Amino acid sequence: MKQTARMFNDNFDHMITDMPYLKLLDFKEEDVEVRANTLEVKGRDGVLVGPSTFGPFKLVLRFYYKGHDIHDYNLMKQRMRGLLFKREPYYIVHSFMPGKKYAVQC
């Protein structure tokens, strides 16, 4: 079964894995950063604890590209950078977890 990855927002919709000779190998969600909300008060022991917030985490998609030579590789790398690094936020979905939509901001 071919694994797929798609990126989209209100302005575009692009199936990344439709590019020739590009294959999605796997994905990894890095750990979430938990930010404790505490308040230290002079004259009191310990801290006052509030609700925690969560920072962003990295989504890593690993691809395989089969080109003819190093020039093909460099061109594909340039194409992928142009595709993935956008000024506006977008979403990514992939076939390893098809029911999950990741909000992405580079």
C-alpha positions as CSV (number, residue, x, y, z in Angstrom):
1,M,0.0,0.0,0.0
2,K,1.4,3.4,-1.0
3,Q,1.6,5.9,1.9
4,T,0.4,9.4,1.2
5,A,0.9,12.9,2.5
6,R,-1.2,15.9,1.7
7,M,-0.8,19.6,2.6
8,F,-3.6,22.2,2.3
9,N,-5.3,25.3,3.5
10,D,-8.0,27.6,2.1
11,N,-5.8,28.7,-0.8
12,F,-4.1,25.4,-2.0
13,D,-4.3,21.6,-1.8
14,H,-1.2,19.6,-2.8
15,M,-0.7,15.8,-2.6
16,I,3.1,15.7,-1.7
17,T,3.4,12.0,-2.5
18,D,2.1,12.5,-6.1
19,M,5.6,13.8,-7.1
20,P,7.5,11.3,-9.2
21,Y,10.0,9.0,-7.5
22,L,9.1,10.3,-4.0
23,K,7.9,7.9,-1.3
24,L,6.7,8.5,2.2
25,L,8.6,6.2,4.6
26,D,7.3,7.0,8.1
27,F,6.5,9.8,10.5
28,K,7.4,10.8,14.0
29,E,5.7,13.2,16.5
30,E,8.2,14.6,18.8
31,D,7.4,15.2,22.5
32,V,5.0,17.9,23.6
33,E,6.4,20.7,25.7
34,V,4.4,21.2,28.9
35,R,4.6,24.7,30.4
36,A,3.7,24.8,34.1
37,N,1.8,27.9,35.1
38,T,3.0,28.6,38.6
39,L,3.2,31.7,40.8
40,E,5.7,32.2,43.6
41,V,4.6,34.4,46.4
42,K,7.1,36.0,48.9
43,G,6.5,34.8,52.4
44,R,4.8,31.5,51.3
45,D,6.3,28.1,50.9
46,G,6.1,26.5,47.5
47,V,4.2,27.9,44.5
48,L,0.6,28.4,43.5
49,V,-0.3,26.1,40.7
50,G,-2.4,27.1,37.7
51,P,-3.5,25.2,34.6
52,S,-0.6,24.0,32.4
53,T,-0.3,25.0,28.7
54,F,1.2,23.1,25.9
55,G,3.8,24.3,23.5
56,P,4.1,23.2,19.8
57,F,5.8,19.9,18.8
58,K,7.6,18.9,15.7
59,L,6.1,16.6,13.1
60,V,8.8,14.8,11.1
61,L,7.8,13.1,7.8
62,R,10.6,11.0,6.3
63,F,10.7,10.6,2.5
64,Y,12.7,8.5,0.1
65,Y,13.6,10.0,-3.3
66,K,15.2,8.0,-6.1
67,G,16.8,10.3,-8.6
68,H,19.4,9.8,-11.3
69,D,22.2,11.7,-9.7
70,I,23.1,14.4,-7.1
71,H,21.7,17.1,-9.4
72,D,18.2,15.4,-9.3
73,Y,18.5,15.2,-5.5
74,N,19.4,18.9,-5.1
75,L,16.5,19.9,-7.4
76,M,14.1,17.8,-5.4
77,K,15.3,19.3,-2.2
78,Q,14.8,22.8,-3.5
79,R,11.3,21.9,-4.7
80,M,10.4,20.4,-1.3
81,R,11.6,23.6,0.5
82,G,9.5,25.7,-1.8
83,L,6.5,23.5,-1.2
84,L,6.8,23.1,2.6
85,F,8.1,26.5,3.8
86,K,5.1,28.8,3.4
87,R,4.4,32.2,5.0
88,E,0.8,31.2,5.9
89,P,-0.1,28.3,8.1
90,Y,-1.4,25.1,6.6
91,Y,-2.5,21.5,7.5
92,I,-0.8,18.2,6.8
93,V,-2.6,14.8,6.8
94,H,-0.8,11.5,6.1
95,S,-1.9,7.9,5.6
96,F,-0.2,6.5,8.8
97,M,-2.9,8.4,10.9
98,P,-5.5,9.3,8.3
99,G,-8.0,10.7,10.9
100,K,-5.5,13.3,12.3
101,K,-5.0,16.7,10.8
102,Y,-1.8,18.6,11.9
103,A,-1.7,22.4,11.9
104,V,1.7,23.5,10.6
105,Q,3.5,26.8,10.8
106,C,7.1,26.9,9.7
